[in-house]
Amino acid sequence: MIKEYFSHYFMHMSDVTIDLSKNKTRIHTTASEPWKITLVDTGLETMTGGRLKRVKKYVGNQPFMLTYGDGLADVNIKKLVEFHKKSKKLATLTAIQNAGRFGVLNINSGSQISSFLEKPKGESGWINGGFFVLEPGVFNFIENDDTVWEKEPLENLAKLGKLNAYKHTGFWGCMDTLRDKISFERVWQSGNIPWKVWR
């Protein structure tokens, strides 16, 4: 489905004249972006690290970016990449402080609530926000299709001092459930879309 979307994207974003009698198509103007997209079938059973390793041959020797695809954020990509380059690390992870899903209570020994904080931001500390800048050297930390990126590769990169955190304090959200999807669709329809940084 994604391959079909991008294979037809240029046509959908263009004004065209299609001459069926001559089997010719003329592109007049286009609003499509000048992107180069490589889509790789990594397999249904492949773990996150294995999926990453399968794109190695397309990456080359340049730094590249990785995201899970279920996150929405207003991360400044340019600043993230600059931060990564200055760090001289193999990997930079975007760290976020997610607001808790529920309110937090402080309860004393007499069962009295001494404070209530609705959905506090940062209660759980900094977490993986799912936007990475990586050097090709990270492939050496991935063994095979069964490797989970968030386990040994990231853990070992951290132990060796090769993993950096870019602290993002702006908008971040992930679409893990149908509830999340419905919530994001309502925000989109409102027109006040914090993750839409393009215009």
N, C-alpha and C positions, 0 to 999 in steps of 0.2 A: 504494500500500500504506500509506504514512504517512497520507494523507488519510483512508482508510478507518478506520485505527486511531483517529484522533482524532474522526472523525465518530460513532463508536460508543462512544467512551470513557466518556461520562457514563452510558450505559445499563449498560455492563459494571461500573462502579463503584457501582451503585445496587441497592437492594432494590426490586423492582417487582412489581406485580400486573398481568398482561396479561389482559384480558377479550376473548377472541376473538369472542364472540357480539355484543359491542357495539363492537368495534374501538376499545377504549380502553385506555390504559396509565396506571397510577397509580404515581408515584414515592413510595416511603416514606421512605427515607433514602439518602444518598449519601456516598461517601468521596472523591469526585472533587475535584480542586483547582479554585479559582475562576479558571482561566486563560482568557485570550483568545488564540487561536492563529490566525495568518494563514499559510496554506501557499501558496507561489507556485511555479508551474512556470516555471523559468528556462531550460529548454532543455538538451538533451544536449551541445551543442557550445559552450555559453557558458563562458567562463573565470571564475575566481573573482571578479575585479573586476566583470565584467559581471553576474554573478549578484547581487552586492551592489547594483549600480546599479538592477537591475530591481525591487528592493523599496523604492526611494526613496519612491514615492507612498504607501506604507503606514506609513512611519516618522514623517512629520510633522517638527516642529521640535524634538523632544526628543532627548537622548542615547539611544543604543540599544546593544545588545550583539550581538556576532557571535562565532560559533565554527564550526569546520569540521565538527563532529559526530563525529569519529573519536578525540577525546581524552577521557581519563578523568583527573580531578584532584580534589583536595580544596581547590580555590581558594575562598577566602572571598569570595563575590560582593559582599557588602555592603562589605567593606574595599576591594575592587577598584574599585567605583563611587565610594566616598568619595575614594580616591586620585586617580582620574581627575578628579573635580570640583575638587579642590584644585590640580591641575596646570595647569588652564586651557589644556590642549592640545586639538587636534582629535582625537587618537587615543591610546589607551593600549593597549599590547600586553602581555600577560602573558609575562614572560621566565622561562625555566626552565633549570636546568643538568641535562641528561639524563645518566644514567649511560651510559658507553660499552657497546657490545654485547659487546666483547671485552676481554681483559686487555691491559695496556700493559707493554711490556718496555723497559728501558734496557739497551742492548748496547754494550760498550766496543769499542775497535779490535781487540782479540784475540778477538772473538766471545763474550766471557763476558757473561752476563746479570748486571748489577749490581743490578737491582731488578725486581720484578714486582708489579704492582698490578692485581688482578682487578676489571674493570668499574668503573673510577674515575668518580666523579660530578664533573662540571664540567670534564673534560679539554678539551672543545671550547668552553668559555666559555658565555655565555648565548645561548639560542636562542629562537625564536618558539614559545611554548607553545600558541598557537591560541585564546586567549580574549581578546577585545577589548572595550573600551568606546569608542564612536565618537560624534562629533558629526556632524550632517547635513552640515557643511561638507566632509567627506571625499568626498562625491559629486562635488565639483568636480575631484577628482584622478583620476577614472575616466572614460576617454574613451568606451568602447563595450563590446560583448559580447566583444571580443577582448582586453580589458585583463586582465592577470594582477595581482591585488591585491598579491601579494608582490614584484612588480617595480616599475614606475614609481610607482604610488601610495604604497607604503610608503617606497620610496627617496626620493621627492620630499618626503614629509612629514618624513622624518628630516633631509634637507638643509636644510629651512626651519625646523627646530627645533620642529615641531608634533607630534612623535611621542614618547611617553613610555613608559618601561618599568616595569611593576609586577613586582618580583622575587618570584617564588613559590618557596619552598624546601621545600614539602610534597610530597605525592605527585603524580606526573604520569606518564601513560603514553599511548601512542597505539596504535590498532589498525590497522596497515597491512597485516598479513599474516595468513594462516590460523594461523600459529604464535602470533601475538599474541592472536587470538580465543580459541584453545584455552587459552592461559595465563590470560587474564582470566576465562574461564568456570570454571577450576579455583579461582581465587581467590574468585570469587563463591560457589561451592559450599562453600568452606571456612568461610564465615561471617565471616571476618576481612577485611572489604572496606574498604580505606583511602579509596576515593573515595566511599563511601556515607556522606555527612555528614547525611542526613536520617534520621529514625527513625519 
